[in-house]
Amino acid sequence: MHDDYPEYHRRLQKVYARLARNLRGPMTAFAQLSAAATAEGALDARTKQLIALGIGITVRCDGCIAYHVHDALRAGASREEILETIGVAILMGGGPAVMYGCEALEALEQFEACQPTPPPPSSLV
């Protein structure tokens, strides 16, 4: 549980970089896997980040929540999409997911407070 998810995300990025320097093979492979798994395909990057967030909540991973709320917002996810993702995670994870859903909500609110509001995604007509 973290009081400042944007700061936690920045700290994790620094520790991740140190780990990548010290453990090149596995971390390079993980970075490649992450890039391939979240690349645009049948599912867009926004949807994939929302899926990752839902999984992060159900497995109770604070770092996953920090990364995937941040990355979902960056990929264009709306507040409503993130909240619905939290709801599905609660369905799948029960009571413990409720507590981590609360963490994800705090992360969302904190990231929203420290960055300008992105424009709404354009809709195709």
N, CA, C and O atoms as a GROMACS GRO file, in nm:
protein
  500
    1MET      N    1   0.084  -0.117   0.000
    1MET     CA    2   0.000   0.000   0.000
    1MET      C    3   0.090   0.124   0.000
    1MET      O    4   0.187   0.133   0.075
    2HIS      N    5   0.054   0.219  -0.085
    2HIS     CA    6   0.139   0.336  -0.100
    2HIS      C    7   0.057   0.463  -0.093
    2HIS      O    8  -0.054   0.470  -0.145
    3ASP      N    9   0.114   0.564  -0.028
    3ASP     CA   10   0.047   0.692  -0.015
    3ASP      C   11   0.061   0.778  -0.140
    3ASP      O   12  -0.023   0.863  -0.165
    4ASP      N   13   0.166   0.755  -0.218
    4ASP     CA   14   0.194   0.839  -0.334
    4ASP      C   15   0.232   0.751  -0.452
    4ASP      O   16   0.350   0.722  -0.473
    5TYR      N   17   0.133   0.708  -0.529
    5TYR     CA   18   0.160   0.617  -0.641
    5TYR      C   19   0.245   0.678  -0.750
    5TYR      O   20   0.330   0.608  -0.805
    6PRO      N   21   0.228   0.806  -0.786
    6PRO     CA   22   0.319   0.862  -0.886
    6PRO      C   23   0.466   0.857  -0.840
    6PRO      O   24   0.555   0.826  -0.919
    7GLU      N   25   0.491   0.888  -0.714
    7GLU     CA   26   0.628   0.880  -0.662
    7GLU      C   27   0.675   0.735  -0.658
    7GLU      O   28   0.790   0.706  -0.690
    8TYR      N   29   0.588   0.645  -0.618
    8TYR     CA   30   0.621   0.502  -0.615
    8TYR      C   31   0.656   0.454  -0.756
    8TYR      O   32   0.751   0.377  -0.774
    9HIS      N   33   0.581   0.499  -0.856
    9HIS     CA   34   0.609   0.462  -0.995
    9HIS      C   35   0.748   0.512  -1.036
    9HIS      O   36   0.825   0.439  -1.097
   10ARG      N   37   0.778   0.638  -1.002
   10ARG     CA   38   0.912   0.694  -1.036
   10ARG      C   39   1.022   0.613  -0.967
   10ARG      O   40   1.125   0.584  -1.028
   11ARG      N   41   1.001   0.578  -0.839
   11ARG     CA   42   1.101   0.500  -0.767
   11ARG      C   43   1.118   0.362  -0.829
   11ARG      O   44   1.230   0.315  -0.845
   12LEU      N   45   1.007   0.297  -0.864
   12LEU     CA   46   1.016   0.166  -0.928
   12LEU      C   47   1.091   0.173  -1.061
   12LEU      O   48   1.167   0.082  -1.094
   13GLN      N   49   1.068   0.280  -1.137
   13GLN     CA   50   1.140   0.294  -1.264
   13GLN      C   51   1.291   0.298  -1.241
   13GLN      O   52   1.367   0.237  -1.317
   14LYS      N   53   1.335   0.367  -1.137
   14LYS     CA   54   1.478   0.375  -1.106
   14LYS      C   55   1.532   0.238  -1.062
   14LYS      O   56   1.639   0.196  -1.106
   15VAL      N   57   1.459   0.171  -0.975
   15VAL     CA   58   1.502   0.039  -0.927
   15VAL      C   59   1.501  -0.061  -1.043
   15VAL      O   60   1.591  -0.144  -1.055
   16TYR      N   61   1.398  -0.053  -1.128
   16TYR     CA   62   1.389  -0.140  -1.247
   16TYR      C   63   1.513  -0.120  -1.334
   16TYR      O   64   1.571  -0.218  -1.382
   17ALA      N   65   1.554   0.004  -1.356
   17ALA     CA   66   1.672   0.032  -1.439
   17ALA      C   67   1.797  -0.028  -1.376
   17ALA      O   68   1.882  -0.084  -1.447
   18ARG      N   69   1.810  -0.019  -1.245
   18ARG     CA   70   1.926  -0.080  -1.177
   18ARG      C   71   1.923  -0.232  -1.192
   18ARG      O   72   2.025  -0.294  -1.218
   19LEU      N   73   1.805  -0.289  -1.175
   19LEU     CA   74   1.792  -0.434  -1.190
   19LEU      C   75   1.827  -0.475  -1.333
   19LEU      O   76   1.894  -0.576  -1.354
   20ALA      N   77   1.781  -0.397  -1.430
   20ALA     CA   78   1.811  -0.428  -1.571
   20ALA      C   79   1.961  -0.422  -1.599
   20ALA      O   80   2.012  -0.501  -1.678
   21ARG      N   81   2.032  -0.328  -1.537
   21ARG     CA   82   2.178  -0.319  -1.554
   21ARG      C   83   2.250  -0.438  -1.490
   21ARG      O   84   2.352  -0.484  -1.540
   22ASN      N   85   2.196  -0.486  -1.379
   22ASN     CA   86   2.261  -0.592  -1.304
   22ASN      C   87   2.217  -0.732  -1.345
   22ASN      O   88   2.284  -0.831  -1.313
   23LEU      N   89   2.107  -0.742  -1.416
   23LEU     CA   90   2.052  -0.871  -1.454
   23LEU      C   91   2.006  -0.862  -1.600
   23LEU      O   92   1.888  -0.877  -1.632
   24ARG      N   93   2.104  -0.837  -1.686
   24ARG     CA   94   2.076  -0.803  -1.825
   24ARG      C   95   1.993  -0.906  -1.900
   24ARG      O   96   1.893  -0.870  -1.962
   25GLY      N   97   2.030  -1.031  -1.897
   25GLY     CA   98   1.962  -1.133  -1.977
   25GLY      C   99   1.814  -1.145  -1.945
   25GLY      O  100   1.731  -1.124  -2.033
   26PRO      N  101   1.779  -1.178  -1.822
   26PRO     CA  102   1.638  -1.192  -1.789
   26PRO      C  103   1.558  -1.062  -1.805
   26PRO      O  104   1.443  -1.065  -1.849
   27MET      N  105   1.618  -0.950  -1.768
   27MET     CA  106   1.544  -0.824  -1.777
   27MET      C  107   1.526  -0.778  -1.922
   27MET      O  108   1.425  -0.718  -1.956
   28THR      N  109   1.625  -0.807  -2.007
   28THR     CA  110   1.610  -0.778  -2.150
   28THR      C  111   1.497  -0.863  -2.207
   28THR      O  112   1.413  -0.814  -2.282
   29ALA      N  113   1.496  -0.990  -2.170
   29ALA     CA  114   1.390  -1.080  -2.217
   29ALA      C  115   1.254  -1.034  -2.166
   29ALA      O  116   1.156  -1.038  -2.240
   30PHE      N  117   1.247  -0.990  -2.040
   30PHE     CA  118   1.121  -0.943  -1.984
   30PHE      C  119   1.075  -0.818  -2.058
   30PHE      O  120   0.956  -0.804  -2.089
   31ALA      N  121   1.166  -0.726  -2.086
   31ALA     CA  122   1.130  -0.603  -2.158
   31ALA      C  123   1.078  -0.636  -2.298
   31ALA      O  124   0.981  -0.575  -2.344
   32GLN      N  125   1.140  -0.732  -2.363
   32GLN     CA  126   1.094  -0.774  -2.496
   32GLN      C  127   0.955  -0.838  -2.487
   32GLN      O  128   0.868  -0.811  -2.570
   33LEU      N  129   0.934  -0.922  -2.386
   33LEU     CA  130   0.804  -0.985  -2.365
   33LEU      C  131   0.698  -0.879  -2.339
   33LEU      O  132   0.588  -0.884  -2.396
   34SER      N  133   0.729  -0.784  -2.254
   34SER     CA  134   0.635  -0.677  -2.222
   34SER      C  135   0.598  -0.597  -2.346
   34SER      O  136   0.481  -0.569  -2.370
   35ALA      N  137   0.698  -0.561  -2.425
   35ALA     CA  138   0.673  -0.484  -2.548
   35ALA      C  139   0.587  -0.563  -2.645
   35ALA      O  140   0.495  -0.509  -2.706
   36ALA      N  141   0.617  -0.691  -2.661
   36ALA     CA  142   0.541  -0.775  -2.755
   36ALA      C  143   0.398  -0.795  -2.705
   36ALA      O  144   0.303  -0.790  -2.784
   37ALA      N  145   0.382  -0.818  -2.576
   37ALA     CA  146   0.249  -0.846  -2.521
   37ALA      C  147   0.159  -0.724  -2.522
   37ALA      O  148   0.037  -0.738  -2.530
   38THR      N  149   0.216  -0.604  -2.513
   38THR     CA  150   0.134  -0.483  -2.507
   38THR      C  151   0.128  -0.407  -2.640
   38THR      O  152   0.067  -0.301  -2.649
   39ALA      N  153   0.192  -0.463  -2.744
   39ALA     CA  154   0.190  -0.398  -2.875
   39ALA      C  155   0.050  -0.403  -2.934
   39ALA      O  156  -0.029  -0.492  -2.904
   40GLU      N  157   0.020  -0.305  -3.018
   40GLU     CA  158  -0.109  -0.302  -3.088
   40GLU      C  159  -0.127  -0.431  -3.166
   40GLU      O  160  -0.033  -0.479  -3.230
   41GLY      N  161  -0.244  -0.485  -3.162
   41GLY     CA  162  -0.279  -0.606  -3.237
   41GLY      C  163  -0.430  -0.612  -3.245
   41GLY      O  164  -0.494  -0.510  -3.268
   42ALA      N  165  -0.487  -0.730  -3.228
   42ALA     CA  166  -0.633  -0.741  -3.224
   42ALA      C  167  -0.689  -0.657  -3.109
   42ALA      O  168  -0.799  -0.603  -3.119
   43LEU      N  169  -0.613  -0.645  -3.000
   43LEU     CA  170  -0.647  -0.557  -2.888
   43LEU      C  171  -0.555  -0.436  -2.894
   43LEU      O  172  -0.436  -0.450  -2.923
   44ASP      N  173  -0.609  -0.318  -2.866
   44ASP     CA  174  -0.522  -0.200  -2.864
   44ASP      C  175  -0.445  -0.194  -2.732
   44ASP      O  176  -0.476  -0.266  -2.637
   45ALA      N  177  -0.345  -0.106  -2.726
   45ALA     CA  178  -0.259  -0.095  -2.608
   45ALA      C  179  -0.340  -0.055  -2.485
   45ALA      O  180  -0.311  -0.102  -2.375
   46ARG      N  181  -0.440   0.030  -2.502
   46ARG     CA  182  -0.523   0.072  -2.388
   46ARG      C  183  -0.592  -0.048  -2.325
   46ARG      O  184  -0.589  -0.065  -2.203
   47THR      N  185  -0.652  -0.131  -2.408
   47THR     CA  186  -0.722  -0.250  -2.358
   47THR      C  187  -0.625  -0.344  -2.287
   47THR      O  188  -0.657  -0.399  -2.182
   48LYS      N  189  -0.507  -0.361  -2.345
   48LYS     CA  190  -0.408  -0.451  -2.284
   48LYS      C  191  -0.362  -0.398  -2.149
   48LYS      O  192  -0.339  -0.476  -2.057
   49GLN      N  193  -0.348  -0.267  -2.135
   49GLN     CA  194  -0.309  -0.210  -2.006
   49GLN      C  195  -0.421  -0.227  -1.904
   49GLN      O  196  -0.394  -0.250  -1.786
   50LEU      N  197  -0.545  -0.215  -1.947
   50LEU     CA  198  -0.657  -0.237  -1.856
   50LEU      C  199  -0.663  -0.382  -1.809
   50LEU      O  200  -0.690  -0.409  -1.692
   51ILE      N  201  -0.636  -0.476  -1.899
   51ILE     CA  202  -0.631  -0.617  -1.860
   51ILE      C  203  -0.520  -0.639  -1.758
   51ILE      O  204  -0.540  -0.706  -1.657
   52ALA      N  205  -0.403  -0.582  -1.786
   52ALA     CA  206  -0.290  -0.597  -1.693
   52ALA      C  207  -0.323  -0.537  -1.557
   52ALA      O  208  -0.286  -0.594  -1.454
   53LEU      N  209  -0.391  -0.423  -1.555
   53LEU     CA  210  -0.432  -0.363  -1.428
   53LEU      C  211  -0.525  -0.456  -1.352
   53LEU      O  212  -0.507  -0.476  -1.232
   54GLY      N  213  -0.624  -0.512  -1.419
   54GLY     CA  214  -0.717  -0.604  -1.354
   54GLY      C  215  -0.645  -0.723  -1.292
   54GLY      O  216  -0.676  -0.765  -1.181
   55ILE      N  217  -0.550  -0.776  -1.366
   55ILE     CA  218  -0.471  -0.889  -1.313
   55ILE      C  219  -0.387  -0.843  -1.195
   55ILE      O  220  -0.379  -0.912  -1.094
   56GLY      N  221  -0.325  -0.726  -1.207
   56GLY     CA  222  -0.242  -0.673  -1.097
   56GLY      C  223  -0.322  -0.657  -0.969
   56GLY      O  224  -0.273  -0.686  -0.860
   57ILE      N  225  -0.447  -0.611  -0.982
   57ILE     CA  226  -0.533  -0.597  -0.864
   57ILE      C  227  -0.562  -0.734  -0.803
   57ILE      O  228  -0.550  -0.752  -0.682
   58THR      N  229  -0.598  -0.832  -0.887
   58THR     CA  230  -0.637  -0.962  -0.833
   58THR      C  231  -0.520  -1.039  -0.774
   58THR      O  232  -0.541  -1.122  -0.686
   59VAL      N  233  -0.398  -1.012  -0.819
   59VAL     CA  234  -0.282  -1.081  -0.760
   59VAL      C  235  -0.217  -0.998  -0.650
   59VAL      O  236  -0.114  -1.036  -0.593
   60ARG      N  237  -0.278  -0.881  -0.621
   60ARG     CA  238  -0.235  -0.795  -0.509
   60ARG      C  239  -0.093  -0.743  -0.526
   60ARG      O  240  -0.010  -0.754  -0.436
   61CYS      N  241  -0.068  -0.686  -0.643
   61CYS     CA  242   0.066  -0.635  -0.677
   61CYS      C  243   0.065  -0.483  -0.682
   61CYS      O  244   0.018  -0.423  -0.779
   62ASP      N  245   0.116  -0.419  -0.575
   62ASP     CA  246   0.119  -0.273  -0.570
   62ASP      C  247   0.195  -0.212  -0.688
   62ASP      O  248   0.148  -0.115  -0.749
   63GLY      N  249   0.310  -0.269  -0.720
   63GLY     CA  250   0.389  -0.217  -0.832
   63GLY      C  251   0.315  -0.229  -0.964
   63GLY      O  252   0.324  -0.141  -1.049
   64CYS      N  253   0.242  -0.339  -0.981
   64CYS     CA  254   0.162  -0.358  -1.103
   64CYS      C  255   0.055  -0.251  -1.113
   64CYS      O  256   0.029  -0.199  -1.221
   65ILE      N  257  -0.009  -0.219  -1.001
   65ILE     CA  258  -0.110  -0.115  -1.000
   65ILE      C  259  -0.048   0.018  -1.040
   65ILE      O  260  -0.102   0.089  -1.124
   66ALA      N  261   0.066   0.052  -0.982
   66ALA     CA  262   0.132   0.179  -1.015
   66ALA      C  263   0.166   0.185  -1.164
   66ALA      O  264   0.136   0.284  -1.231
   67TYR      N  265   0.227   0.080  -1.216
   67TYR     CA  266   0.267   0.080  -1.356
   67TYR      C  267   0.147   0.082  -1.450
   67TYR      O  268   0.145   0.160  -1.545
   68HIS      N  269   0.048  -0.002  -1.424
   68HIS     CA  270  -0.059  -0.018  -1.522
   68HIS      C  271  -0.166   0.092  -1.515
   68HIS      O  272  -0.231   0.119  -1.616
   69VAL      N  273  -0.186   0.155  -1.398
   69VAL     CA  274  -0.271   0.275  -1.398
   69VAL      C  275  -0.201   0.384  -1.478
   69VAL      O  276  -0.263   0.448  -1.563
   70HIS      N  277  -0.073   0.405  -1.452
   70HIS     CA  278   0.005   0.504  -1.526
   70HIS      C  279   0.001   0.476  -1.676
   70HIS      O  280  -0.029   0.565  -1.756
   71ASP      N  281   0.030   0.352  -1.714
   71ASP     CA  282   0.038   0.318  -1.856
   71ASP      C  283  -0.099   0.316  -1.924
   71ASP      O  284  -0.110   0.346  -2.042
   72ALA      N  285  -0.205   0.280  -1.849
   72ALA     CA  286  -0.340   0.284  -1.906
   72ALA      C  287  -0.380   0.428  -1.936
   72ALA      O  288  -0.437   0.456  -2.042
   73LEU      N  289  -0.352   0.518  -1.843
   73LEU     CA  290  -0.380   0.660  -1.868
   73LEU      C  291  -0.301   0.709  -1.989
   73LEU      O  292  -0.355   0.779  -2.075
   74ARG      N  293  -0.174   0.674  -1.994
   74ARG     CA  294  -0.088   0.716  -2.106
   74ARG      C  295  -0.138   0.660  -2.239
   74ARG      O  296  -0.123   0.723  -2.344
   75ALA      N  297  -0.199   0.541  -2.235
   75ALA     CA  298  -0.251   0.479  -2.358
   75ALA      C  299  -0.390   0.532  -2.394
   75ALA      O  300  -0.449   0.490  -2.493
   76GLY      N  301  -0.442   0.625  -2.312
   76GLY     CA  302  -0.569   0.687  -2.346
   76GLY      C  303  -0.691   0.634  -2.272
   76GLY      O  304  -0.804   0.668  -2.308
   77ALA      N  305  -0.671   0.550  -2.170
   77ALA     CA  306  -0.784   0.499  -2.094
   77ALA      C  307  -0.850   0.613  -2.016
   77ALA      O  308  -0.783   0.702  -1.965
   78SER      N  309  -0.981   0.608  -2.009
   78SER     CA  310  -1.055   0.708  -1.932
   78SER      C  311  -1.067   0.664  -1.787
   78SER      O  312  -1.044   0.548  -1.753
   79ARG      N  313  -1.104   0.757  -1.704
   79ARG     CA  314  -1.131   0.726  -1.564
   79ARG      C  315  -1.238   0.616  -1.555
   79ARG      O  316  -1.226   0.523  -1.476
   80GLU      N  317  -1.343   0.629  -1.636
   80GLU     CA  318  -1.452   0.534  -1.632
   80GLU      C  319  -1.405   0.394  -1.672
   80GLU      O  320  -1.448   0.295  -1.612
   81GLU      N  321  -1.317   0.384  -1.771
   81GLU     CA  322  -1.264   0.254  -1.812
   81GLU      C  323  -1.182   0.191  -1.700
   81GLU      O  324  -1.190   0.070  -1.676
   82ILE      N  325  -1.103   0.273  -1.633
   82ILE     CA  326  -1.022   0.221  -1.523
   82ILE      C  327  -1.112   0.177  -1.408
   82ILE      O  328  -1.088   0.073  -1.347
   83LEU      N  329  -1.215   0.255  -1.378
   83LEU     CA  330  -1.307   0.216  -1.272
   83LEU      C  331  -1.380   0.086  -1.306
   83LEU      O  332  -1.398   0.002  -1.218
   84GLU      N  333  -1.422   0.068  -1.430
   84GLU     CA  334  -1.486  -0.058  -1.469
   84GLU      C  335  -1.389  -0.175  -1.460
   84GLU      O  336  -1.428  -0.286  -1.422
   85THR      N  337  -1.263  -0.150  -1.493
   85THR     CA  338  -1.160  -0.254  -1.478
   85THR      C  339  -1.147  -0.294  -1.332
   85THR      O  340  -1.135  -0.413  -1.300
   86ILE      N  341  -1.148  -0.196  -1.243
   86ILE     CA  342  -1.143  -0.226  -1.099
   86ILE      C  343  -1.264  -0.312  -1.061
   86ILE      O  344  -1.251  -0.405  -0.982
   87GLY      N  345  -1.381  -0.281  -1.116
   87GLY     CA  346  -1.501  -0.358  -1.086
   87GLY      C  347  -1.491  -0.503  -1.130
   87GLY      O  348  -1.530  -0.593  -1.056
   88VAL      N  349  -1.438  -0.526  -1.249
   88VAL     CA  350  -1.422  -0.663  -1.298
   88VAL      C  351  -1.319  -0.737  -1.211
   88VAL      O  352  -1.336  -0.855  -1.180
   89ALA      N  353  -1.212  -0.668  -1.172
   89ALA     CA  354  -1.111  -0.730  -1.086
   89ALA      C  355  -1.172  -0.770  -0.952
   89ALA      O  356  -1.140  -0.876  -0.898
   90ILE      N  357  -1.260  -0.686  -0.897
   90ILE     CA  358  -1.328  -0.719  -0.772
   90ILE      C  359  -1.414  -0.844  -0.790
   90ILE      O  360  -1.415  -0.932  -0.704
   91LEU      N  361  -1.487  -0.851  -0.901
   91LEU     CA  362  -1.566  -0.970  -0.931
   91LEU      C  363  -1.479  -1.095  -0.928
   91LEU      O  364  -1.516  -1.196  -0.868
   92MET      N  365  -1.363  -1.088  -0.992
   92MET     CA  366  -1.278  -1.205  -1.007
   92MET      C  367  -1.195  -1.234  -0.882
   92MET      O  368  -1.155  -1.348  -0.860
   93GLY      N  369  -1.169  -1.133  -0.800
   93GLY     CA  370  -1.079  -1.152  -0.686
   93GLY      C  371  -1.144  -1.147  -0.550
   93GLY      O  372  -1.076  -1.171  -0.450
   94GLY      N  373  -1.273  -1.117  -0.541
   94GLY     CA  374  -1.342  -1.115  -0.413
   94GLY      C  375  -1.294  -1.004  -0.320
   94GLY      O  376  -1.245  -0.901  -0.365
   95GLY      N  377  -1.308  -1.027  -0.190
   95GLY     CA  378  -1.276  -0.928  -0.088
   95GLY      C  379  -1.136  -0.869  -0.097
   95GLY      O  380  -1.122  -0.747  -0.092
   96PRO      N  381  -1.031  -0.953  -0.112
   96PRO     CA  382  -0.898  -0.894  -0.123
   96PRO      C  383  -0.886  -0.800  -0.244
   96PRO      O  384  -0.813  -0.701  -0.237
   97ALA      N  385  -0.956  -0.831  -0.352
   97ALA     CA  386  -0.951  -0.743  -0.469
   97ALA      C  387  -1.019  -0.610  -0.440
   97ALA      O  388  -0.982  -0.508  -0.498
   98VAL      N  389  -1.118  -0.609  -0.349
   98VAL     CA  390  -1.180  -0.482  -0.310
   98VAL      C  391  -1.074  -0.391  -0.249
   98VAL      O  392  -1.067  -0.273  -0.283
   99MET      N  393  -0.993  -0.446  -0.160
   99MET     CA  394  -0.890  -0.364  -0.095
   99MET      C  395  -0.788  -0.312  -0.198
   99MET      O  396  -0.748  -0.196  -0.191
  100TYR      N  397  -0.748  -0.397  -0.292
  100TYR     CA  398  -0.654  -0.353  -0.395
  100TYR      C  399  -0.722  -0.266  -0.499
  100TYR      O  400  -0.657  -0.186  -0.565
  101GLY      N  401  -0.853  -0.281  -0.516
  101GLY     CA  402  -0.928  -0.188  -0.598
  101GLY      C  403  -0.924  -0.049  -0.538
  101GLY      O  404  -0.915   0.051  -0.610
  102CYS      N  405  -0.931  -0.041  -0.405
  102CYS     CA  406  -0.917   0.088  -0.336
  102CYS      C  407  -0.779   0.148  -0.364
  102CYS      O  408  -0.766   0.268  -0.386
  103GLU      N  409  -0.678   0.062  -0.362
  103GLU     CA  410  -0.542   0.109  -0.394
  103GLU      C  411  -0.535   0.162  -0.536
  103GLU      O  412  -0.474   0.266  -0.561
  104ALA      N  413  -0.597   0.091  -0.631
  104ALA     CA  414  -0.594   0.135  -0.770
  104ALA      C  415  -0.668   0.268  -0.787
  104ALA      O  416  -0.626   0.352  -0.865
  105LEU      N  417  -0.779   0.287  -0.712
  105LEU     CA  418  -0.851   0.414  -0.718
  105LEU      C  419  -0.762   0.527  -0.666
  105LEU      O  420  -0.757   0.634  -0.726
  106GLU      N  421  -0.691   0.504  -0.555
  106GLU     CA  422  -0.600   0.606  -0.505
  106GLU      C  423  -0.490   0.636  -0.607
  106GLU      O  424  -0.454   0.752  -0.627
  107ALA      N  425  -0.438   0.532  -0.670
  107ALA     CA  426  -0.335   0.554  -0.772
  107ALA      C  427  -0.390   0.638  -0.886
  107ALA      O  428  -0.324   0.732  -0.931
  108LEU      N  429  -0.511   0.607  -0.933
  108LEU     CA  430  -0.574   0.684  -1.040
  108LEU      C  431  -0.589   0.829  -1.000
  108LEU      O  432  -0.552   0.919  -1.076
  109GLU      N  433  -0.642   0.854  -0.882
  109GLU     CA  434  -0.663   0.992  -0.836
  109GLU      C  435  -0.531   1.068  -0.823
  109GLU      O  436  -0.524   1.186  -0.855
  110GLN      N  437  -0.428   1.001  -0.778
  110GLN     CA  438  -0.298   1.067  -0.762
  110GLN      C  439  -0.234   1.097  -0.898
  110GLN      O  440  -0.180   1.206  -0.918
  111PHE      N  441  -0.240   1.002  -0.992
  111PHE     CA  442  -0.185   1.029  -1.125
  111PHE      C  443  -0.264   1.140  -1.194
  111PHE      O  444  -0.205   1.225  -1.261
  112GLU      N  445  -0.396   1.141  -1.178
  112GLU     CA  446  -0.477   1.246  -1.240
  112GLU      C  447  -0.440   1.383  -1.183
  112GLU      O  448  -0.438   1.482  -1.256
  113ALA      N  449  -0.410   1.388  -1.053
  113ALA     CA  450  -0.379   1.515  -0.988
  113ALA      C  451  -0.244   1.573  -1.032
  113ALA      O  452  -0.223   1.693  -1.022
  114CYS      N  453  -0.154   1.489  -1.081
  114CYS     CA  454  -0.020   1.539  -1.114
  114CYS      C  455   0.005   1.549  -1.264
  114CYS      O  456   0.119   1.572  -1.305
  115GLN      N  457  -0.097   1.532  -1.346
  115GLN     CA  458  -0.077   1.547  -1.490
  115GLN      C  459  -0.198   1.615  -1.551
  115GLN      O  460  -0.310   1.603  -1.500
  116PRO      N  461  -0.176   1.686  -1.661
  116PRO     CA  462  -0.291   1.748  -1.726
  116PRO      C  463  -0.388   1.643  -1.777
  116PRO      O  464  -0.348   1.531  -1.810
  117THR      N  465  -0.512   1.680  -1.784
  117THR     CA  466  -0.615   1.588  -1.833
  117THR      C  467  -0.593   1.565  -1.981
  117THR      O  468  -0.588   1.660  -2.059
  118PRO      N  469  -0.580   1.436  -2.022
  118PRO     CA  470  -0.561   1.410  -2.164
  118PRO      C  471  -0.692   1.436  -2.239
  118PRO      O  472  -0.800   1.427  -2.182
  119PRO      N  473  -0.679   1.469  -2.368
  119PRO     CA  474  -0.802   1.488  -2.444
  119PRO      C  475  -0.876   1.356  -2.457
  119PRO      O  476  -0.813   1.251  -2.454
  120PRO      N  477  -1.009   1.361  -2.471
  120PRO     CA  478  -1.083   1.235  -2.486
  120PRO      C  479  -1.042   1.167  -2.616
  120PRO      O  480  -1.009   1.233  -2.714
  121PRO      N  481  -1.046   1.032  -2.616
  121PRO     CA  482  -1.011   0.961  -2.739
  121PRO      C  483  -1.108   1.001  -2.851
  121PRO      O  484  -1.228   1.017  -2.827
  122SER      N  485  -1.057   1.015  -2.971
  122SER     CA  486  -1.145   1.051  -3.082
  122SER      C  487  -1.229   0.930  -3.118
  122SER      O  488  -1.184   0.816  -3.111
  123SER      N  489  -1.351   0.957  -3.155
  123SER     CA  490  -1.439   0.847  -3.194
  123SER      C  491  -1.450   0.844  -3.345
  123SER      O  492  -1.453   0.947  -3.412
  124LEU      N  493  -1.458   0.724  -3.396
  124LEU     CA  494  -1.475   0.708  -3.540
  124LEU      C  495  -1.622   0.711  -3.570
  124LEU      O  496  -1.701   0.643  -3.504
  125VAL      N  497  -1.661   0.786  -3.667
  125VAL     CA  498  -1.803   0.798  -3.701
  125VAL      C  499  -1.830   0.724  -3.828
  125VAL      O  500  -1.944   0.721  -3.874
   0.00000   0.00000   0.00000
